[in-house]
Every structure is written in structure tokens, then in C-alpha cells.
Amino acid sequence: MSKKNIVVIGLGGVGGYFGFKMNQENEATKQYNISFVARETTYEIVKEKGLTLLSPEHENAITRPNTVLQNIADIKNPDLIFICVKEYDLENVCQQLVKVITPDTVLFPMMNGADIYDRIRKIIPDHVVLPSCVYVASHIKEKGTVEHKGKPGTLIFGRDPQHKSADIDWVIGLLEKSNIKFSFKDNPLTDIWEKFIFIASFGLVTAKHNSSISSVCTDEAQNQEAIEIMEEIKLIASAKSIYLPEDIIAKTMEKAAGFPPGTPTSLQLDIHSDKGSNELELFGGAVINYGKELNINTPSVLKIYREIKENIIK
């Protein structure tokens, strides 16, 4: 039997961490063909020196994939593609993938967001897409080097709602062999939306005020804004028949209170640095669009979304 071709697109905090774990194991077993797709300088460094992971989990911190590619167009006969890009690159990546996937290619977005599955589906309507969310504290330390802190990263994913019976046992097997922590669910949507309600509310409020997770917990006005955003997201989840626990808002606030003082959010960092792109659409845009689709008013999200947008333009 020929080896499965596995591709990791994007070597940021998420793709670098999980790609490293899969590839390091595969260097020993040689069970799969693993390719990394990376851009410009990262491509050059990883091609020449391998991918470096700084993590309490690994002593041997460099791994070399079978192939490093600079362009999605160069991918050949992929069986499984991990999409680990920023939200603002997703559509562009999917449009390029249309030209290289085979009828059997499985797509696994390692991305957090309520609308990721739907957005992939619009461009790639027929393939197996595994809905997922990711928990990992990792970031790019420098190009070609990813730093991971804290607990092992975890994936939560499940079956494609449109392809319930697709054979994905081998994907689960790959993660098991790679010592990747994961939780497989027949319906992962509750987990995806539980994560989304946290990252969207805290992302939007910290981006507006250039504050931190802890200040949203302690400052009365910021706390109120976050709660209003969560309430609107809860209404949308309910209209989409996605179960969220009754006490989800209290649970989310409790979780946030556990973060070290001063912890920023990625949206806040992107908005208040000189970075040209940010994930405002992932958090604000997604809620506003679902609201329009479902005839649900989302005034709090709309207001904060517009305020952040105005800030960016200034």
C-alpha cells in the first residue's frame, strides 16, 4: 500500500507545533510522506535547517519533513491537508487548494472560529472537512522556530456533518501515533462555539480598549461589553441548534479569571501593532453575518466592530 501524503499549510504557532509532532514521529517510522508549505523566509530556513520547536515536551528540537514547499500549487495527490493559516488567508488558500486536491482529500482546518467550516464549504463544497478547534499556547519565536509553553496542545474535532460515514479512522491513527492530545466527538460544534464565545468576546473588548483578559474581568464597563457580546453569540448558537450550557457566560468568565494578569489577546495585539492584517472578521464579522442570516440583532457586536474598524483607519 502506498504511503499517505500529508500536508501542513502554515508553520505558525499552531501548524508549527502540531506539524513538528507529526513529523518528528514520522522521521522514526517513515509511515507517511509529510510536506510543509511555508512562505518566503520560513520556507528557506525550514528547507535548509528544519523546523525548530522549543517546548517542555521535546528535547530533540529540530525536525525535517520529507518535503518543504513554497507554493500550494506544488502539492501532489494529498490525502490529508491541515490548514493552519490566519483567518484572513483562508479563502485565498482554499481557492488554491481547489486546483490540487483529489476527490478523496480530507481537509482538517486547525483554526478557531465559528464560521471556518462554512467558509471552506463555500469554496470546496464536496470534500470531507473536519470541524475543529485548537487549544495550544504556542507562537512563532522567529521564522522557522516555534515556542510552546504550558500544557500539551489539544485538538477537538469531529465528523463532517455532510459526510458522517467517511473513513477517518486513519486520521485518528495518525494523531495517536504522533502523541497529539485530541478529543474526537461525533458533533464537535458545542466545543467550537464554547471556544468561540470566549475568544470573540475577549478579543473584541481587549482590541477596543487595548487592554488585557484580566482587565475585562475586573473593569466593570469592559466586563459588561463582554457579557453583551456573549449573549448575542448565545442567541445565534441557539438559532443554529448548537447546544451551549445554560451557564456558559459564567463559565467563560471563570475561565478568563484563571489567565495570568496582563495576558493579551491575539486580536488586541494585531490591532495595536503595525500589522497590516487582523482577525476582526473572524470574531466580529462572523457574528454580524450569522445575525443577518438568522434575523437576529447583534447591536453590541456591531457597535464594537465599527469602533475597532474606525481605530484601524485613524
Backbone bond lengths (Angstrom), bond angles and torsions (degrees), N, CA, C in turn:
res aa  C-N    CA-C-N  psi(-1)  N-CA   C-N-CA  omega(-1)  CA-C   N-CA-C  phi
1 M - - - 1.462 - - 1.524 109.75 -
2 S 1.355 116.64 135.23 1.465 117.72 -177.44 1.529 110.20 -74.84
3 K 1.315 114.11 154.39 1.467 119.39 -178.45 1.530 110.17 -69.27
4 K 1.332 115.63 145.28 1.473 120.19 175.44 1.530 108.99 -73.07
5 N 1.328 114.72 141.76 1.465 120.38 177.15 1.523 109.72 -96.84
6 I 1.325 116.38 118.67 1.466 122.29 -176.86 1.521 108.48 -116.05
7 V 1.323 115.63 133.98 1.459 120.47 -176.96 1.529 109.62 -125.53
8 V 1.336 116.48 133.71 1.473 121.64 173.77 1.521 106.92 -112.06
9 I 1.353 116.20 116.45 1.472 119.72 179.60 1.518 108.51 -100.48
10 G 1.318 115.77 115.89 1.473 120.57 178.68 1.516 111.29 100.23
11 L 1.330 116.43 119.03 1.469 120.65 -178.62 1.525 110.70 -113.70
12 G 1.332 115.91 48.14 1.462 120.41 173.32 1.513 109.29 -82.49
13 G 1.334 116.07 -156.06 1.464 120.48 -178.39 1.513 112.97 -56.35
14 V 1.330 116.83 -41.59 1.475 120.62 -175.78 1.534 110.99 -81.37
15 G 1.329 116.47 -55.19 1.476 119.95 -178.68 1.515 112.08 -62.37
16 G 1.347 115.82 -36.80 1.462 119.53 179.89 1.516 111.74 -66.51
17 Y 1.343 116.78 -42.61 1.462 120.85 -178.25 1.538 111.17 -67.87
18 F 1.335 117.09 -55.90 1.472 119.43 -176.08 1.533 111.41 -72.31
19 G 1.346 116.40 -34.78 1.468 119.74 177.02 1.518 110.74 -62.88
20 F 1.341 116.37 -40.96 1.458 121.45 178.17 1.530 110.02 -58.81
21 K 1.333 116.23 -48.78 1.471 119.90 -175.67 1.534 111.43 -61.80
22 M 1.332 115.44 -43.50 1.481 118.57 179.67 1.520 110.46 -65.61
23 N 1.323 115.68 -43.12 1.458 118.93 -175.00 1.523 112.32 -72.32
24 Q 1.321 116.56 -36.71 1.467 118.73 -179.58 1.530 110.39 -61.74
25 E 1.336 115.20 -43.19 1.466 119.67 177.89 1.530 110.10 -63.75
26 N 1.339 115.25 -40.68 1.464 120.07 -176.78 1.526 113.00 -69.78
27 E 1.320 116.51 -24.81 1.477 118.68 176.41 1.523 109.77 -63.03
28 A 1.343 115.82 -32.54 1.469 119.43 178.99 1.536 111.36 -81.19
29 T 1.340 117.46 -42.82 1.479 120.22 -171.30 1.527 113.26 -92.44
30 K 1.339 116.60 -24.82 1.478 122.33 -177.97 1.535 112.09 51.95
31 Q 1.341 115.48 37.98 1.462 119.77 -176.15 1.532 112.84 -84.01
32 Y 1.337 116.02 -26.00 1.472 120.87 -176.08 1.516 110.05 -127.26
33 N 1.336 115.70 164.66 1.467 120.07 165.37 1.524 106.63 -98.82
34 I 1.316 117.71 117.21 1.464 120.14 -177.80 1.525 110.09 -113.25
35 S 1.334 115.27 128.30 1.470 121.19 177.28 1.516 109.33 -118.41
36 F 1.321 116.22 143.10 1.471 122.17 171.97 1.526 107.84 -109.03
37 V 1.311 116.57 138.06 1.468 120.59 172.61 1.525 107.02 -110.70
38 A 1.331 116.28 121.70 1.469 120.45 -177.42 1.523 109.39 -139.20
39 R 1.330 114.65 161.35 1.461 118.41 -175.53 1.521 111.80 -99.51
40 E 1.318 114.70 153.65 1.469 126.25 172.72 1.530 115.97 25.17
41 T 1.346 116.70 -108.19 1.474 120.07 -172.57 1.526 111.34 -62.67
42 T 1.349 116.42 -40.72 1.476 119.11 179.65 1.524 109.45 -60.22
43 Y 1.332 116.43 -42.81 1.469 121.65 178.06 1.532 109.65 -56.43
44 E 1.329 116.34 -49.81 1.480 120.53 -177.46 1.534 110.40 -60.49
45 I 1.342 116.52 -47.38 1.474 120.69 -175.39 1.532 110.99 -65.38
46 V 1.355 116.44 -47.43 1.476 119.74 -176.23 1.526 110.11 -67.84
47 K 1.344 116.27 -35.59 1.474 119.91 178.49 1.526 109.97 -63.84
48 E 1.322 114.84 -41.12 1.467 119.44 -175.36 1.535 112.33 -82.67
49 K 1.340 116.77 -44.66 1.471 119.21 -170.31 1.520 114.58 -115.37
50 G 1.346 118.41 -8.36 1.465 120.64 -174.77 1.530 110.88 90.50
51 L 1.328 114.96 174.34 1.464 121.83 179.58 1.529 108.51 -96.24
52 T 1.337 116.13 131.29 1.470 120.98 -178.97 1.526 109.73 -103.98
53 L 1.330 115.91 134.39 1.470 120.64 173.72 1.526 108.61 -122.23
54 L 1.330 116.01 124.37 1.463 121.32 173.47 1.521 106.26 -100.22
55 S 1.328 116.76 112.00 1.462 119.50 -173.08 1.516 109.61 -156.74
56 P 1.357 116.60 145.77 1.468 118.33 175.60 1.529 112.46 -62.58
57 E 1.345 116.61 -14.54 1.482 119.63 -176.47 1.520 113.72 -83.26
58 H 1.333 117.77 -23.26 1.467 119.32 -168.89 1.514 112.37 -128.06
59 E 1.322 114.26 131.02 1.470 117.38 175.39 1.523 109.49 -89.96
60 N 1.345 114.50 -43.26 1.462 118.45 179.35 1.520 107.33 -82.37
61 A 1.343 116.28 100.75 1.461 118.62 -163.01 1.530 115.72 -96.17
62 I 1.327 118.06 10.39 1.478 118.27 179.29 1.518 109.39 -125.39
63 T 1.324 115.82 137.15 1.463 119.34 176.90 1.524 109.09 -133.88
64 R 1.350 115.21 145.19 1.476 119.56 -179.07 1.520 109.55 -120.24
65 P 1.343 117.11 117.47 1.467 119.49 -179.37 1.529 111.51 -73.82
66 N 1.346 116.39 167.33 1.464 119.63 176.49 1.535 110.63 -59.79
67 T 1.338 115.51 -39.83 1.464 120.60 -176.12 1.519 109.99 -143.65
68 V 1.323 116.18 143.04 1.475 120.97 170.11 1.527 106.37 -118.84
69 L 1.321 116.11 127.15 1.465 121.05 -177.45 1.519 109.68 -116.91
70 Q 1.336 114.82 151.31 1.461 118.81 177.77 1.531 110.16 -99.93
71 N 1.342 115.92 -23.24 1.463 119.69 -174.67 1.522 111.75 -126.78
72 I 1.311 115.10 138.67 1.477 120.54 175.95 1.529 109.76 -60.10
73 A 1.333 116.47 -32.24 1.479 121.08 -179.42 1.531 112.14 -58.80
74 D 1.353 117.36 -21.88 1.476 120.54 -177.32 1.533 113.27 -87.54
75 I 1.337 117.61 -2.32 1.476 120.30 179.38 1.533 109.02 -68.41
76 K 1.349 115.87 135.67 1.486 120.19 -178.92 1.529 110.55 -120.01
77 N 1.327 116.54 127.51 1.480 123.44 173.53 1.530 114.25 43.10
78 P 1.315 118.31 58.41 1.473 119.03 -177.60 1.531 112.09 -74.98
79 D 1.322 116.79 136.03 1.471 120.66 173.54 1.526 111.26 -91.68
80 L 1.342 115.40 -32.49 1.466 120.79 -177.19 1.524 108.21 -146.93
81 I 1.356 115.58 129.19 1.462 119.44 178.72 1.517 109.22 -122.64
82 F 1.327 116.27 121.94 1.464 121.40 173.09 1.528 107.42 -90.72
83 I 1.337 116.01 119.23 1.469 120.07 179.83 1.518 107.33 -97.22
84 C 1.333 116.55 109.17 1.479 121.71 -174.51 1.525 108.96 -124.42
85 V 1.333 116.03 56.63 1.458 119.36 -177.13 1.525 109.23 -113.58
86 K 1.316 116.78 171.26 1.465 121.07 174.33 1.531 108.12 -71.41
87 E 1.314 114.80 152.21 1.469 120.55 -176.83 1.528 112.23 -53.98
88 Y 1.350 116.83 -37.56 1.472 118.91 -175.78 1.529 112.41 -72.56
89 D 1.327 118.62 -9.72 1.472 121.13 176.25 1.532 112.39 -99.05
90 L 1.331 117.21 -4.60 1.476 120.39 -168.64 1.528 112.53 -61.15
91 E 1.341 117.32 -50.31 1.480 119.17 -176.34 1.521 111.05 -60.63
92 N 1.332 115.62 -45.40 1.457 121.18 -178.66 1.539 110.40 -60.32
93 V 1.339 116.78 -43.00 1.468 121.23 179.42 1.536 110.03 -63.67
94 C 1.332 116.66 -44.94 1.474 120.06 -179.02 1.526 111.60 -62.84
95 Q 1.349 116.39 -38.96 1.470 118.74 179.30 1.530 110.82 -63.88
96 Q 1.319 116.51 -34.70 1.473 119.28 177.19 1.535 110.92 -74.06
97 L 1.342 116.04 -34.75 1.475 119.56 -178.72 1.528 111.91 -65.40
98 V 1.328 116.38 -33.32 1.474 120.67 -179.84 1.531 110.20 -49.44
99 K 1.347 116.40 -34.74 1.469 120.36 -174.44 1.531 113.13 -81.69
100 V 1.347 118.54 -14.64 1.475 118.70 -174.12 1.536 113.79 -117.77
101 I 1.343 118.15 -14.89 1.469 118.72 -177.68 1.526 111.05 -75.67
102 T 1.331 114.88 153.55 1.469 120.79 174.92 1.536 106.68 -100.96
103 P 1.345 118.70 169.06 1.471 119.08 -179.91 1.540 112.88 -57.06
104 D 1.339 117.18 -24.60 1.478 119.95 -175.54 1.532 114.07 -98.49
105 T 1.323 118.30 0.22 1.467 119.93 -177.97 1.529 110.72 -62.52
106 V 1.337 115.39 131.38 1.478 121.29 174.77 1.530 107.77 -98.43
107 L 1.350 116.16 134.66 1.461 120.62 179.56 1.521 109.37 -108.09
108 F 1.315 115.69 131.11 1.464 120.75 -176.28 1.532 107.36 -128.18
109 P 1.345 117.80 94.02 1.464 118.27 178.70 1.524 110.55 -75.80
110 M 1.329 117.16 118.42 1.478 119.97 173.83 1.517 106.27 -93.30
111 M 1.340 115.29 72.35 1.464 121.04 -174.28 1.519 108.57 -140.41
112 N 1.331 116.06 147.32 1.461 120.03 176.85 1.519 109.34 -99.47
113 G 1.319 116.23 134.25 1.459 119.75 178.79 1.510 109.23 157.36
114 A 1.332 115.42 146.77 1.466 119.41 -175.13 1.521 112.65 -75.00
115 D 1.344 117.15 -25.19 1.474 118.26 -171.68 1.528 113.58 -110.91
116 I 1.330 117.47 10.94 1.478 120.07 -176.00 1.540 110.86 -59.82
117 Y 1.332 117.09 -48.72 1.474 121.24 -179.05 1.533 109.97 -57.50
118 D 1.337 116.43 -48.21 1.474 120.50 -177.68 1.528 111.09 -61.71
119 R 1.318 116.38 -38.40 1.464 119.08 -177.73 1.527 112.05 -71.43
120 I 1.319 117.26 -35.43 1.477 119.29 175.76 1.529 109.27 -66.76
121 R 1.320 115.17 -43.95 1.470 122.41 -179.50 1.534 113.75 -54.85
122 K 1.356 115.18 -37.09 1.490 118.93 -178.36 1.519 110.65 -62.28
123 I 1.339 116.28 -33.05 1.474 120.05 -175.53 1.529 110.72 -97.14
124 I 1.342 116.12 -34.33 1.476 121.19 -178.46 1.534 106.93 -122.43
125 P 1.346 117.29 84.14 1.475 119.94 -167.57 1.535 116.08 -73.92
126 D 1.357 117.90 -24.20 1.475 117.59 -166.81 1.523 116.06 -109.78
127 H 1.304 118.27 -12.39 1.463 119.99 -173.49 1.523 112.34 -82.03
128 V 1.338 114.96 165.55 1.465 119.77 174.65 1.533 107.68 -76.15
129 V 1.343 115.40 122.96 1.470 122.16 177.10 1.526 106.48 -123.07
130 L 1.324 117.28 123.83 1.467 120.25 -175.94 1.535 109.84 -95.68
131 P 1.347 117.82 112.84 1.464 119.60 179.59 1.527 109.60 -66.03
132 S 1.348 116.16 139.55 1.470 117.62 -174.51 1.521 111.64 -154.21
133 C 1.337 115.36 166.83 1.464 120.93 164.33 1.529 107.57 -143.20
134 V 1.322 115.48 161.74 1.467 121.59 -168.33 1.523 110.16 -128.19
135 Y 1.325 115.94 137.43 1.463 120.92 171.60 1.523 107.96 -122.49
136 V 1.313 117.14 108.23 1.465 119.28 176.39 1.533 109.25 -158.88
137 A 1.340 116.78 136.31 1.470 120.56 177.29 1.525 107.66 -98.28
138 S 1.328 115.84 86.05 1.470 119.82 -178.74 1.520 109.35 -144.31
139 H 1.321 115.89 152.92 1.466 120.14 -179.15 1.530 108.57 -154.04
140 I 1.330 115.73 165.78 1.466 119.93 177.10 1.535 107.58 -76.87
141 K 1.316 115.77 120.33 1.475 118.48 177.35 1.532 108.57 -81.09
142 E 1.331 114.01 -46.97 1.471 120.83 168.68 1.513 105.23 -153.00
143 K 1.309 117.97 167.96 1.479 119.55 -175.50 1.530 109.69 -55.04
144 G 1.326 116.72 129.22 1.463 120.84 179.21 1.518 114.23 86.14
145 T 1.352 116.75 -4.20 1.473 121.10 179.01 1.522 109.71 -129.33
146 V 1.331 115.83 124.35 1.470 121.12 178.45 1.523 108.11 -112.96
147 E 1.339 115.82 135.97 1.461 120.57 178.78 1.525 108.83 -109.19
148 H 1.337 115.35 131.86 1.473 121.06 179.24 1.516 108.94 -122.06
149 K 1.346 115.42 135.38 1.474 119.65 178.35 1.517 108.99 -126.34
150 G 1.320 115.34 161.12 1.473 118.87 172.25 1.511 113.48 77.29
151 K 1.333 114.39 -151.02 1.469 120.35 -173.82 1.528 111.22 -69.89
152 P 1.355 116.79 160.60 1.465 119.50 174.98 1.529 110.70 -57.88
153 G 1.329 116.31 142.55 1.467 120.49 177.24 1.523 110.67 -63.55
154 T 1.325 115.90 149.29 1.470 121.14 -178.51 1.522 110.40 -130.59
155 L 1.327 114.93 138.90 1.469 120.80 173.37 1.527 108.63 -107.12
156 I 1.322 116.10 137.02 1.470 119.78 169.66 1.525 105.37 -117.34
157 F 1.310 117.34 122.88 1.466 118.88 -179.37 1.522 109.98 -150.56
158 G 1.320 114.97 172.85 1.463 117.81 -177.84 1.509 111.42 -158.56
159 R 1.310 114.77 -172.41 1.466 120.50 -178.03 1.526 111.79 -67.61
160 D 1.312 114.50 153.00 1.458 120.42 173.33 1.530 108.02 -71.31
161 P 1.341 119.06 121.63 1.469 120.63 -178.40 1.533 113.04 -57.40
162 Q 1.355 116.50 -23.96 1.472 119.13 179.09 1.531 112.86 -90.02
163 H 1.315 116.32 -13.71 1.484 120.02 -177.55 1.524 108.73 -135.90
164 K 1.307 116.04 61.61 1.476 121.40 -173.95 1.526 112.41 -57.20
165 S 1.343 116.71 -33.06 1.473 118.16 -171.89 1.529 112.76 -97.68
166 A 1.334 117.77 6.46 1.475 119.39 -178.97 1.528 110.22 -60.15
167 D 1.340 115.63 144.22 1.472 119.53 -179.70 1.528 109.08 -79.17
168 I 1.324 115.75 106.09 1.476 118.25 176.80 1.532 110.69 -121.21
169 D 1.339 115.32 15.69 1.474 118.78 179.05 1.524 111.43 -57.94
170 W 1.333 116.12 -36.29 1.468 119.03 -177.94 1.533 111.51 -69.09
171 V 1.356 116.63 -27.92 1.473 120.29 176.60 1.535 108.73 -68.31
172 I 1.337 115.23 -43.09 1.471 120.40 177.62 1.537 109.17 -61.86
173 G 1.321 115.44 -41.80 1.472 121.03 178.29 1.525 112.26 -59.50
174 L 1.319 116.27 -41.83 1.479 121.44 178.50 1.527 110.33 -59.88
175 L 1.334 116.89 -45.39 1.472 120.33 -178.56 1.528 110.42 -66.29
176 E 1.334 115.69 -40.70 1.483 119.67 178.93 1.521 110.45 -60.83
177 K 1.339 115.47 -48.78 1.472 119.61 -178.38 1.525 111.32 -62.83
178 S 1.335 116.85 -28.45 1.467 120.90 -176.78 1.523 112.11 -87.17
179 N 1.360 116.22 6.93 1.478 120.94 -178.39 1.527 112.34 55.23
180 I 1.332 115.29 38.28 1.469 120.04 176.88 1.520 107.86 -95.31
181 K 1.318 116.02 129.54 1.465 120.11 177.94 1.516 108.68 -73.90
182 F 1.323 116.93 129.44 1.466 118.55 177.67 1.515 109.71 -150.91
183 S 1.323 113.22 161.47 1.452 119.81 175.81 1.524 105.89 -129.77
184 F 1.340 115.84 117.62 1.471 120.00 -177.58 1.520 109.40 -98.73
185 K 1.333 116.08 128.48 1.467 119.87 -177.24 1.524 109.66 -128.34
186 D 1.326 115.59 144.30 1.465 117.41 175.30 1.520 110.69 -61.71
187 N 1.345 116.09 -34.40 1.461 120.03 177.07 1.534 109.14 -134.04
188 P 1.341 116.98 99.63 1.471 119.09 -175.55 1.537 113.33 -86.53
189 L 1.342 118.24 4.89 1.470 119.57 -171.21 1.528 112.85 -63.10
190 T 1.345 117.38 -36.54 1.465 119.14 178.09 1.531 109.98 -58.52
191 D 1.328 116.79 -46.09 1.477 120.64 -179.46 1.526 110.96 -63.34
192 I 1.342 115.90 -42.20 1.466 120.20 -178.59 1.536 109.82 -61.88
193 W 1.338 116.58 -42.67 1.465 119.87 -178.25 1.533 111.92 -76.03
194 E 1.327 117.50 -29.67 1.481 119.72 174.80 1.523 109.98 -64.19
195 K 1.311 115.36 -39.85 1.475 119.14 177.66 1.531 109.49 -69.24
196 F 1.339 115.90 -41.77 1.462 120.71 -176.42 1.530 112.00 -63.57
197 I 1.324 116.46 -40.86 1.470 119.56 -177.78 1.536 109.87 -61.70
198 F 1.330 116.61 -31.30 1.468 121.69 177.46 1.527 110.82 -75.39
199 I 1.335 116.42 -54.30 1.476 118.06 -172.82 1.529 111.75 -69.46
200 A 1.341 117.61 -32.19 1.468 119.52 -178.73 1.527 110.54 -71.81
201 S 1.343 116.99 -48.49 1.469 119.10 -176.38 1.531 111.18 -65.89
202 F 1.331 116.40 -48.16 1.469 118.90 -177.93 1.532 111.05 -72.28
203 G 1.327 116.86 -35.02 1.472 119.73 177.22 1.519 111.11 -61.58
204 L 1.332 116.99 -48.83 1.469 120.79 -176.87 1.533 111.61 -65.10
205 V 1.333 116.74 -45.56 1.471 119.00 -176.15 1.538 111.10 -68.77
206 T 1.332 117.38 -42.70 1.481 118.72 179.39 1.528 110.71 -67.63
207 A 1.341 117.31 -33.40 1.472 119.80 178.93 1.529 110.35 -68.32
208 K 1.331 117.02 -38.09 1.472 119.57 179.15 1.527 110.51 -65.54
209 H 1.330 117.39 -45.95 1.466 121.19 -172.17 1.525 113.48 -95.50
210 N 1.353 116.99 -2.11 1.470 121.36 -171.00 1.536 109.78 49.36
211 S 1.326 114.54 49.90 1.468 120.64 -176.46 1.528 109.26 -116.64
212 S 1.332 116.65 -163.95 1.469 120.08 -177.07 1.528 109.54 -124.31
213 I 1.325 116.17 172.35 1.473 120.66 179.09 1.528 109.32 -58.48
214 S 1.349 116.77 -41.81 1.472 118.70 -177.55 1.529 111.84 -66.86
215 S 1.346 117.64 -33.55 1.471 116.74 179.18 1.524 111.77 -70.62
216 V 1.328 117.66 -29.58 1.473 118.91 175.74 1.535 109.38 -66.28
217 C 1.327 115.93 -32.25 1.477 119.34 178.59 1.528 111.56 -71.76
218 T 1.344 117.31 -34.71 1.472 119.37 -170.53 1.531 113.89 -102.06
219 D 1.340 117.67 -27.03 1.464 119.84 -178.80 1.531 109.30 -84.66
220 E 1.326 115.90 124.95 1.472 120.17 -171.67 1.529 112.83 -60.37
221 A 1.336 116.66 -45.81 1.468 120.22 -176.92 1.536 110.62 -65.72
222 Q 1.351 116.49 -44.61 1.477 119.83 179.59 1.530 110.36 -64.75
223 N 1.320 116.11 -38.79 1.468 121.34 179.58 1.523 110.23 -60.92
224 Q 1.320 115.65 -43.22 1.466 121.39 -179.33 1.535 110.44 -64.16
225 E 1.335 116.12 -42.31 1.480 120.11 178.91 1.531 110.14 -60.41
226 A 1.332 116.03 -44.91 1.475 119.90 -178.94 1.528 110.62 -62.34
227 I 1.327 116.56 -41.66 1.477 120.32 -179.60 1.529 110.71 -63.68
228 E 1.323 116.48 -42.00 1.477 119.30 179.87 1.533 111.01 -63.24
229 I 1.330 116.17 -39.82 1.475 119.76 177.77 1.530 109.46 -63.30
230 M 1.324 117.06 -45.27 1.476 120.68 179.55 1.526 111.25 -59.92
231 E 1.330 116.15 -38.98 1.476 119.09 -179.62 1.527 110.97 -63.65
232 E 1.326 116.20 -39.14 1.476 119.49 179.28 1.531 110.90 -68.50
233 I 1.329 116.60 -39.15 1.480 119.54 178.52 1.535 109.64 -65.92
234 K 1.328 115.88 -38.22 1.472 121.00 178.94 1.538 110.85 -60.49
235 L 1.331 116.18 -41.05 1.479 120.75 178.50 1.527 110.90 -62.15
236 I 1.340 115.59 -41.52 1.473 119.60 -179.45 1.528 110.11 -66.62
237 A 1.335 116.79 -45.72 1.476 120.18 179.26 1.529 109.79 -57.67
238 S 1.315 116.03 -43.10 1.464 120.97 -179.06 1.532 110.44 -62.56
239 A 1.335 116.89 -42.62 1.478 120.82 179.49 1.524 110.83 -66.21
240 K 1.332 116.47 -26.23 1.476 120.20 178.81 1.531 111.46 -91.70
241 S 1.341 115.81 9.14 1.483 121.81 -179.18 1.520 112.53 58.84
242 I 1.335 115.45 35.52 1.467 119.97 176.10 1.523 106.85 -101.55
243 Y 1.307 115.94 122.69 1.465 119.94 -175.63 1.529 110.45 -74.85
244 L 1.320 116.57 127.05 1.467 121.82 168.38 1.518 107.61 -124.82
245 P 1.331 118.14 140.24 1.468 119.69 -178.73 1.532 110.62 -57.46
246 E 1.312 116.19 148.19 1.467 123.17 -179.28 1.536 110.77 -54.03
247 D 1.351 115.56 -40.02 1.472 119.60 -175.42 1.534 112.30 -96.96
248 I 1.339 116.82 29.71 1.471 120.18 -174.09 1.540 111.84 -59.14
249 I 1.328 117.84 -35.74 1.477 119.70 -177.25 1.528 110.06 -67.79
250 A 1.329 116.31 -46.72 1.476 120.24 177.65 1.527 110.52 -61.22
251 K 1.342 116.30 -41.82 1.474 120.83 -179.55 1.532 111.06 -63.50
252 T 1.345 115.37 -39.13 1.471 119.85 -179.13 1.522 110.12 -67.31
253 M 1.332 116.58 -41.71 1.473 120.59 178.85 1.536 110.81 -63.87
254 E 1.312 114.79 -38.50 1.471 120.29 179.38 1.528 110.63 -63.61
255 K 1.345 114.63 -43.37 1.463 120.39 179.06 1.535 110.01 -61.40
256 A 1.340 115.54 -44.03 1.468 120.56 -178.14 1.524 110.88 -63.35
257 A 1.327 116.57 -36.24 1.471 120.77 -178.60 1.530 111.56 -63.69
258 G 1.335 117.28 -19.41 1.467 121.47 -179.40 1.526 113.94 -81.57
259 F 1.346 117.61 -7.53 1.472 119.73 -179.28 1.528 110.75 -77.62
260 P 1.334 117.31 147.03 1.474 119.31 177.96 1.532 110.46 -58.87
261 P 1.344 118.22 145.42 1.466 121.45 179.17 1.528 110.67 -53.71
262 G 1.324 115.15 139.16 1.475 119.33 176.23 1.517 114.80 84.16
263 T 1.352 118.32 2.39 1.476 119.51 -179.13 1.533 109.74 -63.79
264 P 1.352 117.30 124.16 1.464 119.42 179.70 1.530 110.63 -83.07
265 T 1.331 117.57 176.70 1.467 120.98 169.59 1.532 106.89 -115.23
266 S 1.325 116.71 160.12 1.470 118.73 -176.53 1.526 110.57 -66.58
267 L 1.339 117.64 -35.28 1.464 119.52 -179.93 1.533 109.95 -65.82
268 Q 1.320 116.62 -43.63 1.467 120.54 178.91 1.536 110.48 -59.93
269 L 1.329 117.08 -44.18 1.472 120.50 179.86 1.522 110.80 -63.07
270 D 1.350 116.42 -43.40 1.472 120.02 -178.84 1.532 111.83 -65.07
271 I 1.333 116.18 -43.34 1.476 120.24 -176.65 1.531 110.42 -67.40
272 H 1.337 116.82 -37.21 1.465 119.60 -173.30 1.527 113.11 -101.08
273 S 1.331 116.39 16.67 1.472 118.91 170.90 1.530 104.87 -113.83
274 D 1.301 117.15 -177.60 1.473 118.50 -178.54 1.523 111.58 -88.61
275 K 1.320 116.22 19.89 1.459 120.43 -177.43 1.528 109.96 -68.55
276 G 1.312 116.47 135.13 1.466 118.80 -177.10 1.519 113.60 -73.94
277 S 1.339 117.46 -22.14 1.471 118.53 -175.31 1.524 110.25 -124.46
278 N 1.328 115.33 155.76 1.467 120.05 -179.86 1.527 108.81 -153.11
279 E 1.342 115.35 172.91 1.464 119.48 -175.15 1.539 112.46 -104.98
280 L 1.325 115.89 36.13 1.466 119.64 178.62 1.533 111.26 -60.07
281 E 1.329 116.40 -36.34 1.484 119.22 -179.56 1.533 111.28 -67.38
282 L 1.328 116.37 -33.21 1.471 120.68 -179.62 1.526 110.42 -62.82
283 F 1.331 116.09 -39.64 1.468 120.58 -175.88 1.524 111.65 -93.37
284 G 1.347 116.84 -56.98 1.466 119.84 -177.34 1.517 112.60 -81.14
285 G 1.325 116.08 -50.45 1.470 121.04 -176.25 1.520 112.52 -56.91
286 A 1.321 116.66 -41.82 1.482 120.25 -177.41 1.525 110.68 -62.24
287 V 1.347 116.63 -43.69 1.476 120.39 -178.55 1.525 109.69 -66.20
288 I 1.334 116.65 -44.32 1.472 120.77 -179.06 1.535 110.23 -62.01
289 N 1.334 116.45 -44.64 1.478 119.69 -178.98 1.524 111.90 -64.93
290 Y 1.346 116.95 -44.33 1.473 119.12 177.41 1.532 110.35 -62.49
291 G 1.335 116.22 -37.51 1.467 120.39 178.62 1.516 111.13 -59.58
292 K 1.335 115.46 -47.11 1.481 119.94 179.29 1.525 110.29 -61.26
293 E 1.330 115.13 -46.43 1.474 121.34 -178.08 1.529 111.16 -58.37
294 L 1.335 116.09 -39.89 1.471 121.42 -171.44 1.530 112.62 -101.70
295 N 1.342 115.32 4.41 1.466 119.33 -179.31 1.526 113.18 62.09
296 I 1.327 115.83 40.98 1.475 120.92 179.20 1.525 107.52 -116.05
297 N 1.308 116.71 129.17 1.470 120.04 178.60 1.519 110.19 -74.06
298 T 1.334 115.37 136.23 1.471 119.82 177.64 1.536 109.04 -129.11
299 P 1.340 118.21 60.89 1.467 120.36 -173.37 1.530 114.18 -61.80
300 S 1.337 118.00 -37.01 1.475 119.86 -177.28 1.525 110.83 -67.29
301 V 1.332 115.43 -44.36 1.475 119.11 179.78 1.526 109.73 -65.86
302 L 1.331 116.46 -42.63 1.464 121.71 -179.02 1.530 110.66 -59.42
303 K 1.323 116.39 -43.95 1.477 122.20 -177.12 1.535 110.03 -64.62
304 I 1.328 116.28 -49.42 1.467 119.81 -176.42 1.534 110.85 -69.74
305 Y 1.333 116.40 -34.39 1.474 122.88 177.20 1.533 108.92 -60.54
306 R 1.344 115.98 -46.27 1.477 120.12 -178.93 1.531 111.05 -67.40
307 E 1.343 115.97 -39.31 1.476 119.15 179.96 1.531 110.85 -63.72
308 I 1.332 116.35 -41.49 1.480 119.48 179.52 1.521 109.50 -66.14
309 K 1.329 116.33 -42.74 1.479 120.91 179.83 1.533 111.03 -58.92
310 E 1.341 115.49 -43.40 1.467 119.87 178.75 1.531 110.94 -61.88
311 N 1.316 115.88 -40.16 1.464 121.62 177.70 1.515 112.28 -59.71
312 I 1.355 114.65 -40.40 1.476 119.10 -178.06 1.519 109.35 -66.06
313 I 1.343 115.54 -39.10 1.466 120.20 -175.26 1.536 111.03 -70.79
314 K 1.336 117.49 -32.53 1.489 121.01 -176.41 1.509 111.88 -56.05
